[in-house]
Every structure is written in C-alpha cells, then in structure tokens.
Amino acid sequence: MNSRSPHPEATTTRRGFLSIATLSIAALSACAKTPGVPADRTVLEPISSPTVSAPPGSVIDNQSSSHTTAPESTSPAPRAPTAWGTHLPGIHTSVPTQGKRPTLALTFDACGGPRGSAVDHQLLDLLHEFAVPTTLFLNERWIRSNPTMTAELASDPLFRLENHGTLHVPLSVTGREAYGIAGTPTVAAVAEEIESNRRYLYDAFGVNSTWFRSGTAHYDDVAVDIAHSLGIQLSGFAVNADAGATATSTAVTHQLTTASDGAIVLAHMNQPSGGTAAGMRAALAPLRDKGTQFVHLGAHT
C-alpha cells in the first residue's frame, strides 16, 4: 500500500532541499579519507553549497542578480568512491522470509524515455488476476508520460509505488558509466536524481516514496551513503528476471521458479512486446501451488 503521510523532504521548497543536500554533503565530507587517493580515482573539488538543476519545466535566471566573489571554501572534499556495482553494502537484495512459506518480493521498473514509456497492461492485469502485492519503481519521465496510469496505480492497494529516479542514470559522484549510460557526476546531482522524482511523486500523486532504485541499478559507495543520509532505502535485486526486458518468456519463468526464498526479483513493466508478462504467467501458478507469498518492499524489510 502506498504511504500518503506527509514528510518534510517531499514538501520542502527548493531552498529547503538545498539545506538537506548541504547537510548531507557536510556529513559525507566529515568522513573523507586522508590523502593518498589512488591515481585512478577522481578527486572531487571542495563544495561549499551544491548547485542543483531545476526540475523539468522550471526556469533559473542566472542574470537577474549581481554577483560577488565568494570566499574560497574551506570544506573538505567528499571522499573518493572505492566500490562500484549492483551489490554493495547498504543495498537490499532480499526480504525477511516468512516461516515455512517461501517469500518473494516482485519489483518492476518503468524506465521512461523515448523507448521506455510504454505500459505492459497484460502484466498489470496478470498481477491483479493472481492478487500479487507488487512494488513498482517509476522513473519521472515515465510518470510524466503516463500521469493517468500513475494516478490509478497510486490508488491501488495491490501496488506500492517507489522511485526509479529522475533521469534514469547510475548513481555516482564521478559520472561513472554503466551499460554506456553516464552516471550522476557530483554529490548534488546524486541528491537531485533521488529528490526531484521523490518530490514529484508526493506533490502530484500523494505518494510518500522511501525506496529508490537507480537507472541500471548501479551505485558507488559514496552515492549509497548519500541516499541513506536522505532517509532512503536502496533496492537491488537477487534475481534479474527479464534481463532488462530482453529475456524470453521461458527464461523469465525459469528465473522466477528457481528464485531463492526471500529474493527481491527485478523485472520491467514498460516493455509490453517483451517476454515478461508471458513468463510471469507461466510462473505464478506453480509458485502459488508451492504456497509462495508475495510481499511489498518495506512490509517486512
């Protein structure tokens, strides 16, 4: 079920958001590593306050006020990342198991963009048919392309809506790529990738999102800490069920029926021409016959 209680982050003004991001930067800077960063690591310049891009549709007029030379920042630089990937400490890949009955948490991404803003209605109908509680990670671009569908999903207790980012990019403080997609380049960009869509989900649909999955599901360890400092839990996966919506229905079925107890399963709800819905249909009946229970993220995590 989608939580609709207000939270400070979702209703703050841009100035309030900058304060939150600044506090996050300060906290991360306080644990910066001592000199001796390896040569292949990017060293970030000190940040006195983040520069955050405006949300879609807004305008920033940088010529409207006079500028004076700011004093040189004395804040320490954020630490350089030392780890990168989809399975880092602080990223959830499983949920607690529920006694003798096997447990799975099904999650579906809607990635947005020119080739990723469709809706797999067959999949959504199937989840209703089997009454499967499901967590849906929606990207801001997908939401803006499908506002009516998003409102319907937000009002449906079968689904929990969560945050799949603003631009659908890896979460990094150095711009590191995954699958050829450049990541966020700074601490402030990490915060904005999370917070812009989080604010939009709350302001437009009353959804209080507390979970996040980045585009490509890749992170560096500094970005993981930033997300946690913003009160966010990160969802990874134990089972990649549809390989980015490219897998055959047979492969999807196999991934689901062999998933380990407690696994978070990742698949997609924005590619109706793929094999996801058919593969899910073939898997859900035998999983039900085994007594498998399905849970939302957050219900038992």
Secondary structure, 3 states (H helix, E strand, C coil): CCCCCCCHHHHCCHHHHHHHHHHHHHHHHHCCCCCCCCCCCCCCCCCCCCCCCCCCCCCCCCCCCCCCCCCCCCCCCCCCCCCEECCCCCEECECCCECCECEEEEEEEECCCCCCCCCCHHHHHHHHHCCCCEEEEECHHHHHHCHHHHHHHHCCCCEEEEECCCCCCCECCCCCEECCEECCCCHHHHHHHHHHHHHHHHHHHCCCCCEECCHHHCEEHHHHHHHHHCCCEEECCCEECCCCCCCCHHHHHHHHHCCCCCEEEEEECCCCCCCHHHHHHHHHHHHHHCCCEECCCCCCC
